[in-house]
Amino acid sequence: MTRLSVNINKVATLRNARGENVPDVVKFALDCERFGAQGITVHPRPDERHITRRDVADLKGAISTEFNIEGNPTEEFIELVLRTRPAQVTLVPDAPDALTSSAGWDVVANADRLRKIVGRFREAGIRTSIFVDADPAQVEAAAAVGADRVELYTKPYADLYPVDPERAVAPFVTASEAAFRAGLGLNAGHDLNRDNLAYFRSKLSHLDEVSIGHAIISDALYLGIEETIRQYRAALEA
């Protein structure tokens, strides 16, 4: 079964626009769980333009499903994760001013740094996933530095899917097989949506988890969050 983790960054963005607590990020996360989400993902950035450090602490104390914190492993981020102790941390190579994630790690080039970071999280009992492109060499390098999982950056798949689904998914199938051979768990995320998710899931037999935020929050504007989560869960179970 592939699990659905809902990224709630955009809910925090909406709240922060007014400087108050509407919508309530913690309540929204709890409602997502109640409606079938199997995890909650946040990506706290240094400028706190959406999820704040306070949100991270509040969510850790409230949610009952898997908590996944993703971000660039600066020392401040590492300390936040070690203090919070989520079920999973996902290492993403974002610049501080990045609008959104735009590429996976070059794990080969950053192997020494990542090995040390992964080791710190492993000592704390936190499962570590490394965000990578659909490249078997990078997947194998993630295994070599001690990661538990990789998360495949799926924007290239989403961009090509409307034109040629088979060609779009092929590199991800190859990367997923490399992860399986290396003994890594497999996550995926970025621009997965109601149109392309079921096909993607059907082609990757070892997919453990998807993390989806922007598309879910956008769909919820029309469908409501309960129906949106139901449809995404259905796509993963088809």
N, C-alpha and C positions, 0 to 999 in steps of 0.2 A: 504494500500500500504506500502510495506517495502522499506525504503529509503536506497540508497547506498552512504556511506561516504568513500572517497578514502584517505587512509593514504599515505602521500607523504614522509615519512621518508627516504625511499630508494633513492629517487631522490636527497635528500640532502646529503646522503652518497656518491653518485657518484660525486656530485659537490665538496664536501670537499676533495675528493681524489686528486684534482689538485690545490686546494686553490684559485680557481677563481670563476666565476659565471656561469659556464657551467656544467650542464644545469641550467637554471634560475628557481628556485623553485617557485617563484610567478607566472611567466608565465605558468609553468606547471600546477599549481593549477587552474589558470584561464582557461586554455585549457580543463582541466578535467570538469570544470563547463560547458563550452561551449559544450562539447560532452555528457553531460547528468548526470554527478555526482551531487548528491543532497546535498553533504556536503564534507568538507575537514577536515581530522583528522591529527594532529601532536602529537608527543610524545617527547617533549624536555627533554633531560637528562642532568644531572649536568655537564658532560664533553663536551657537545655540539658536540658529535661525528657525529650527523646528523643534526637535526633541532636545530637552534640557537635561542637565545632570540631575536636577531634582526629579524630573519625569522618570529617569532610569531607576532611581531609588524607590519612587512610589510604585512603579510597575512591578519591580521585583517583589515588593511586599504584598501585592494584590493578585497577580495572575497565577493560575494553577497549571497552565499548559507550558510548553517549552518556551523559554525566553532566549532570544537570539539578539546579541548586540553586535552590530557590524561597524567598521570604521577603519581609518588609517591608524596603525599602531604606533602613534606618538607615545611618549612616556606618560603624558596626561591620560590618554585613552587607556593604556595598559593599566594604570593605577585605578581608573574607574571600573574597568572590567574585574580586576582582582578584588576590589572592594565589594562589587555587586555579586560576583560569582553566578553568572547566568549558566544555563545548560550548555550554551554554545556561543562562541565568539567567531565572527567571520572577518578575516583580515582583508581590507580593500585598499588599493593603492591610490586613494583620492588625494588631490591637492586640497589644502584648506578652503580654497575659494571655488572648488568645483561645483557646478550646478547639480550634477548627478554623476554616477559612476560611468566611465567611458572606456575602460579597458581592464583586463586582468593583470595580475602580477607577472613580471618576468622573474619567475622563481629561480631560474638558473642563475641569473645575475645577482640576485639578492639572497642567495641560499644561506650564507653565514648569518646575516641579520635575522632572517626568518626562523632559522633553526633555534636561535637563542630565545626569540619571542615565543615560539611554539613551546619550547621547553618550560618557560615560566608558567604558561597556562596549563600545561600538562601537570606540573607539580601541584597546581591548585585544583586539579580535577575538573577542568573546564575543557569540553570538547572544542577542538579548533578546526575551522574550515578556512581554506585559502581560496580567494576569488581569482579564477584563471580564465583565460580564453580557451576555446575548444582545441587545444593543442596537446597531443599525447606527451610531448617532451616536458611541458610545464606540469602536467598531471603527475608524471613520474617524479619530477623534481619535488613536487609538494609532498609526495610520499617519502622521499629521501630526507626531507627536513623534519619529518615526524608528525605531519598533519594527520588528523583523523578523517577529514573529508576535504573535498574541493567543491566550490560552487562555480558552475559554468556560467560565464557572462553571455546571456542569450539575445542581446540586441541584434547581432548579425543574423541569427535565425529569424527573429521577428521581422526584420527588414526584408528578407528575401522570401519569406513564407508566402505572401500573396501571389508571387510570381511563379515560384517553383518550390513547393513544399519539400519534395524529395531531396533536391539539392541543398535546400536550406538546412535540413536536419542531419544530413550525412556526416559533417564534421563532429557533430555532437554525439552521434552514435559511436563514432570511432573513439572520441575522448572518454565516453562513458565506459566503453570496454577496457580502455587503458586503466581507468580508475578501479574497475572491478578486479583486473589482474593484479593491481598494486595493493589490493586490500583496503582501498579507500571507500568511505561512504560518498554519496553523490547528491549534491544539491544543485539547484539552478535558479536563476533569476535575472530579470531586467527585460521589460517590455513583453513579458508573457501576458496573455489576455484571453478573454472568452473565445476569441476566434481561433487562436493558434495553440492553446494549451492542450486540448485533448489529443491532437495529432502528435505533438511533442512527447507527451507522456506515453503514447502507444508505441513509440519507436525506441524509448529508453527503458529497458526492462529493469534496470537496477537503480532507478531514480528514487531517492529517499525523501526529498523535500523540495518544494518550491517556495520561494519568498516573493510575494507580489504586493505592491502597494499602490502605485499610481493608478493602474487600471482598475483595481478593486474600488478605490475611493471614487474614481470617475464614474464607474458603473453604478455605484450606490446612489449617486445623485438622481438617477432615473429609476432604479429598481428597489432601492432601500438596501441596507447592509445585510439584512437577514436573507433576502432572496439572492443577493449577489454572492454571498458565501455559499449558499446552497448550490448555485449554478457552477461555481468554481470547484466545489467538492465533487459534483457530478461529473465534470470534465476529467477530473483526476481518477475517477472510479470507472469511467466508461470502458 
